[in-house]
Structures are given as C-alpha cells and as structure tokens.
Amino acid sequence: MKKYINTESKLIPAAFQVLLIMLWQFLADSGSIPKYILPSPKDIVVTLFNILPSIRGHLYTTLQEALIGFAIAVALSVVIAVLMDNYSIIRKSLYPMLVVSQTIPVIALAPLFMVWFGFGITPKIVAVVLVCFFPVAVSLLDGLESVDRDMINLLKSMGASKFQIFRYVKFPGALTGFFSGLRIAATYSIMGAIIGEWLGGEKGLGVYMIRVKHSFALDKMFAAILIIVLLSMALFGLIYIIQRLVTPWDVKDKFKGETE
C-alpha cells in the first residue's frame, strides 16, 4: 500500500507539470498570448538546440564559477561548523553573524564585489560562496549537534579522544544533514554565478541573458533559463548520487521505510 502511495505521489506532480506545459503550448499556438511576449515550449526547445553551439563558452564559464565557489563554500563551511561545534565561544560569536548575513540580498552586495575585485571571475566566485556557505554550515552544525549523546559518552568512557569521537560518531552521524545542505547549496551555486554575471563580465549565461534581453529575443532568454534549470537539477542529482555512495545505510533505511 505504501509503495502504491509513493508511486502516486511521484506521478501526480509529473502529470500536473505536463498539463501546464500543454496548456502553455495551446495558449501560444492559439494566439491568445503573442509569441514575442511568451514563446511556446516547442519554440524554446528548438531555440535551445540552435543556440547551444554559440553559448557553449558562456555555459562553461558559469559552470566554472559555480563549481569553484561551491567547493570553497563547502570547505569553509566544514571548518566553521566544526569549530562552532567544539567551541561555544566561536558559535556564540559567529552564528548571529551568519544569520544576519542571510538578510542581505546577494544582488545588493554584488556591485561592491565588482568594485573590490573587478569584472573578472573573482566577484562571481565570491557571490557563489556567499549564497552556498550558510545552508551547508548550518546543516552540518545541526547534524553534529543531533548525534546520539549515549554513543559519545560510551566512547568517552573508553578513553576516546575528541578526534576519534568526531571521526567515528559525530561526522558519520551528521552526514545526512550535511548532504541536505549540499543539495540546497548546489542549486544556489548556479544562481549566485548568474547574479554576479548580471552586473558585469565578458562571458557567462548571465551576460548572455542581458544581451538577448536588450534585443528582445525572449525565446533565447527562456532557452537560457532552461539551461540554468537543467544545470541546477544536474548538480542536485550529482550530490544525491554521491550521498547514496557515501551513506548507504541512510539510503537503506529510507528504502526499508518506503517498502514496509
């Protein structure tokens, strides 16, 4: 019964999305909405394949910025989360600043990055780091704090060091939350790179979108948006695959819960 419910929960949103696309195609073909205002899904897909060779350089640039920024954000997040977990004074000092940093829109800070770091790849990477750092750090910190205290006390009674407790209990127990933050940050990384490119640069999907907007080529604009969606979904799926490989016990528990 649960397996049937799980299958139904996946089919319903997929069917709803297909209906929306069909309705969109119908409205565009019937002339209810002019195609220069809202291109049809078919036109967007055709345009995507037509422009793909010419925007390959923009795509690679955006992906490079996103991946470098994402990697730096993950490294910083792990270091900061571990320090906050082990030292309460660091947590009390940094955690409020992390929360406040999320109240400032990245698009408001991006012009400052351009002034400070120029119009090269650096300000885009900084924007990606800023949007990816918070979800990873907070998810890992919450995971470290939610580890079973009885297991920690058991290892302490056996004379285990802090590093051994972290290696054998805390970090493995926090991996589920850590990967949840990674999936969120992976989708944010493309967005951060695009925001940085909107404000200046020579290459990137954000730069391409600004150019086609000025020429009112909305079919190319929607094609670029589709590429951004596909890139974000691909990174999300890659993190999920890595999670399945790194935490097989968590995947088995979920599968067992779905099939019981």
C-alpha positions as CSV (number, residue, x, y, z in Angstrom):
1,M,0.0,0.0,0.0
2,K,2.8,2.4,0.9
3,K,4.6,1.5,-2.4
4,Y,1.4,2.5,-4.3
5,I,1.1,5.8,-2.4
6,N,4.8,6.6,-3.0
7,T,4.3,5.9,-6.8
8,E,1.2,8.0,-6.8
9,S,3.0,10.9,-5.1
10,K,5.5,11.0,-7.9
11,L,3.1,10.6,-10.8
12,I,0.7,13.4,-9.6
13,P,3.3,16.3,-9.8
14,A,4.7,15.0,-13.0
15,A,1.3,14.8,-14.6
16,F,0.5,18.3,-13.4
17,Q,3.6,19.7,-14.9
18,V,2.9,18.0,-18.2
19,L,-0.6,19.6,-18.2
20,L,0.8,23.0,-17.5
21,I,3.2,22.7,-20.4
22,M,0.4,21.5,-22.7
23,L,-1.7,24.5,-21.7
24,W,1.2,26.8,-22.3
25,Q,1.7,25.3,-25.8
26,F,-2.0,25.6,-26.5
27,L,-2.2,29.3,-25.5
28,A,0.9,30.1,-27.6
29,D,-0.4,28.3,-30.7
30,S,-3.9,29.8,-30.4
31,G,-2.5,33.3,-30.4
32,S,-4.0,34.1,-27.0
33,I,-0.6,35.3,-26.0
34,P,1.8,36.8,-28.6
35,K,4.9,34.7,-29.1
36,Y,7.2,37.7,-28.8
37,I,5.9,38.0,-25.2
38,L,5.7,34.4,-24.3
39,P,7.3,31.9,-26.6
40,S,5.9,28.4,-26.7
41,P,7.7,25.4,-25.1
42,K,8.3,23.9,-28.5
43,D,9.9,27.2,-29.8
44,I,12.1,27.4,-26.6
45,V,13.4,23.8,-27.1
46,V,14.1,24.4,-30.8
47,T,15.9,27.7,-29.9
48,L,17.9,25.9,-27.2
49,F,19.4,23.4,-29.7
50,N,20.0,26.2,-32.2
51,I,22.0,28.4,-29.8
52,L,23.8,25.7,-27.9
53,P,26.9,25.8,-30.1
54,S,27.2,29.5,-29.7
55,I,26.7,29.7,-26.0
56,R,28.9,26.8,-25.0
57,G,31.6,29.2,-23.8
58,H,29.1,31.1,-21.7
59,L,27.9,27.8,-20.2
60,Y,31.4,26.6,-19.3
61,T,32.2,30.0,-17.7
62,T,29.1,29.9,-15.5
63,L,29.7,26.3,-14.5
64,Q,33.3,27.0,-13.7
65,E,32.3,29.9,-11.4
66,A,29.6,27.8,-9.7
67,L,31.8,24.8,-9.1
68,I,34.8,26.8,-7.8
69,G,32.6,28.9,-5.5
70,F,30.7,25.8,-4.3
71,A,33.9,24.0,-3.4
72,I,35.3,26.9,-1.5
73,A,32.0,27.3,0.3
74,V,31.9,23.7,1.3
75,A,35.5,23.8,2.6
76,L,34.8,26.9,4.7
77,S,31.5,25.5,5.9
78,V,33.1,22.3,7.2
79,V,35.9,24.3,9.1
80,I,33.5,26.8,10.6
81,A,30.8,24.2,11.6
82,V,33.4,22.0,13.3
83,L,34.9,25.0,15.2
84,M,31.4,26.2,16.3
85,D,30.6,22.6,17.4
86,N,33.7,22.3,19.5
87,Y,34.0,25.8,20.9
88,S,30.9,27.6,22.3
89,I,32.6,31.0,22.2
90,I,33.1,30.7,18.5
91,R,29.5,29.6,18.0
92,K,28.1,32.5,20.1
93,S,30.3,34.9,18.1
94,L,29.8,33.7,14.6
95,Y,26.3,32.2,14.5
96,P,24.4,35.5,14.8
97,M,26.6,37.0,12.0
98,L,25.8,34.0,9.8
99,V,22.1,34.7,10.3
100,V,22.4,38.4,9.7
101,S,24.4,37.8,6.5
102,Q,21.4,36.0,5.0
103,T,19.2,39.0,5.5
104,I,21.3,40.9,2.9
105,P,20.4,40.1,-0.7
106,V,23.3,39.0,-2.8
107,I,22.3,41.2,-5.6
108,A,22.8,44.2,-3.3
109,L,26.3,43.1,-2.5
110,A,27.4,42.1,-6.0
111,P,28.1,45.7,-7.1
112,L,30.5,46.0,-4.1
113,F,32.2,42.9,-5.2
114,M,32.7,44.4,-8.7
115,V,34.3,47.5,-7.2
116,W,36.6,45.5,-4.9
117,F,37.5,42.6,-7.2
118,G,37.0,43.9,-10.7
119,F,34.9,42.4,-13.5
120,G,36.7,39.1,-13.8
121,I,35.8,35.7,-12.4
122,T,36.6,36.6,-8.7
123,P,33.5,38.6,-7.8
124,K,31.2,35.8,-9.3
125,I,33.0,33.2,-7.2
126,V,32.6,35.4,-4.1
127,A,28.9,35.7,-4.8
128,V,28.6,31.9,-5.1
129,V,30.5,31.3,-1.9
130,L,28.2,33.8,-0.1
131,V,24.9,32.0,-1.2
132,C,26.3,28.5,-0.6
133,F,28.1,28.9,2.7
134,F,25.1,29.3,5.0
135,P,23.0,26.2,4.2
136,V,26.0,23.9,4.3
137,A,27.4,25.3,7.5
138,V,24.0,25.3,9.4
139,S,23.0,21.8,8.1
140,L,26.4,20.3,9.2
141,L,26.3,22.1,12.6
142,D,22.7,20.9,13.3
143,G,23.8,17.4,12.3
144,L,26.8,17.4,14.6
145,E,24.6,18.6,17.5
146,S,22.0,15.9,16.9
147,V,24.3,12.9,17.2
148,D,23.3,10.4,19.9
149,R,24.9,11.5,23.2
150,D,24.9,8.0,24.5
151,M,27.3,7.0,21.8
152,I,29.6,9.9,22.6
153,N,29.5,9.1,26.3
154,L,30.3,5.5,25.5
155,L,33.4,6.4,23.5
156,K,34.5,8.9,26.2
157,S,34.2,6.1,28.9
158,M,36.5,4.0,26.7
159,G,39.1,6.8,26.6
160,A,38.5,8.0,23.0
161,S,39.9,11.4,22.0
162,K,37.9,14.2,20.6
163,F,39.2,13.4,17.1
164,Q,38.2,9.8,17.4
165,I,34.7,10.8,18.6
166,F,34.4,13.1,15.7
167,R,35.7,10.6,13.2
168,Y,33.7,7.5,14.3
169,V,30.5,9.0,15.7
170,K,29.8,12.7,15.1
171,F,30.8,13.2,11.5
172,P,29.1,9.9,10.2
173,G,26.0,10.8,12.2
174,A,26.0,14.3,10.7
175,L,26.4,13.2,7.0
176,T,22.6,13.1,6.4
177,G,22.2,16.8,7.4
178,F,25.4,17.7,5.6
179,F,24.2,16.3,2.3
180,S,20.9,18.0,2.7
181,G,22.7,21.3,2.9
182,L,24.9,20.4,0.0
183,R,21.9,19.7,-2.3
184,I,20.5,23.1,-1.4
185,A,23.8,24.9,-1.9
186,A,24.4,23.1,-5.3
187,T,21.2,24.6,-6.7
188,Y,22.1,28.0,-5.2
189,S,25.6,27.9,-6.8
190,I,24.3,28.5,-10.4
191,M,22.0,31.3,-9.1
192,G,24.9,33.0,-7.4
193,A,27.1,32.9,-10.5
194,I,24.2,34.3,-12.7
195,I,23.6,37.2,-10.3
196,G,27.3,38.1,-10.4
197,E,27.3,37.9,-14.2
198,W,24.3,40.2,-14.5
199,L,26.3,43.1,-13.1
200,G,29.3,42.8,-15.4
201,G,31.5,40.4,-17.2
202,E,32.5,39.2,-20.6
203,K,31.2,35.6,-20.5
204,G,28.6,33.6,-18.8
205,L,24.9,32.7,-19.1
206,G,24.0,35.9,-17.1
207,V,25.9,38.0,-19.5
208,Y,24.2,36.2,-22.4
209,M,20.8,36.8,-20.8
210,I,21.4,40.5,-20.5
211,R,22.4,40.7,-24.2
212,V,19.4,38.9,-25.5
213,K,17.1,40.9,-23.2
214,H,18.3,44.1,-24.9
215,S,17.4,42.6,-28.3
216,F,14.0,41.4,-27.0
217,A,14.8,37.8,-28.1
218,L,12.7,36.2,-25.4
219,D,12.9,32.7,-26.9
220,K,16.7,32.9,-26.3
221,M,16.1,34.2,-22.8
222,F,13.8,31.3,-22.0
223,A,16.3,28.9,-23.5
224,A,19.0,30.3,-21.2
225,I,16.7,29.9,-18.2
226,L,16.0,26.3,-19.3
227,I,19.8,25.6,-19.3
228,I,20.1,27.1,-15.8
229,V,17.3,24.8,-14.6
230,L,19.0,21.8,-16.1
231,L,22.4,22.7,-14.7
232,S,20.9,23.1,-11.2
233,M,19.0,19.8,-11.4
234,A,22.1,18.0,-12.6
235,L,24.2,19.3,-9.7
236,F,21.4,18.4,-7.3
237,G,21.2,14.9,-8.8
238,L,25.0,14.5,-8.6
239,I,25.0,15.3,-4.9
240,Y,22.2,12.8,-4.4
241,I,24.2,10.1,-6.1
242,I,27.3,10.9,-4.0
243,Q,25.1,10.7,-0.9
244,R,23.9,7.2,-1.9
245,L,27.5,6.1,-2.3
246,V,28.8,7.7,0.9
247,T,25.9,7.0,3.2
248,P,24.5,3.6,2.0
249,W,23.0,3.0,5.5
250,D,20.8,6.1,5.2
251,V,19.5,5.1,1.8
252,K,18.7,1.5,3.0
253,D,16.8,2.9,6.0
254,K,14.7,5.1,3.6
255,F,14.1,2.3,1.2
256,K,13.0,0.0,4.1
257,G,10.6,2.6,5.4
258,E,9.0,3.0,1.9
259,T,8.6,-0.7,1.3
260,E,7.2,-1.7,4.7
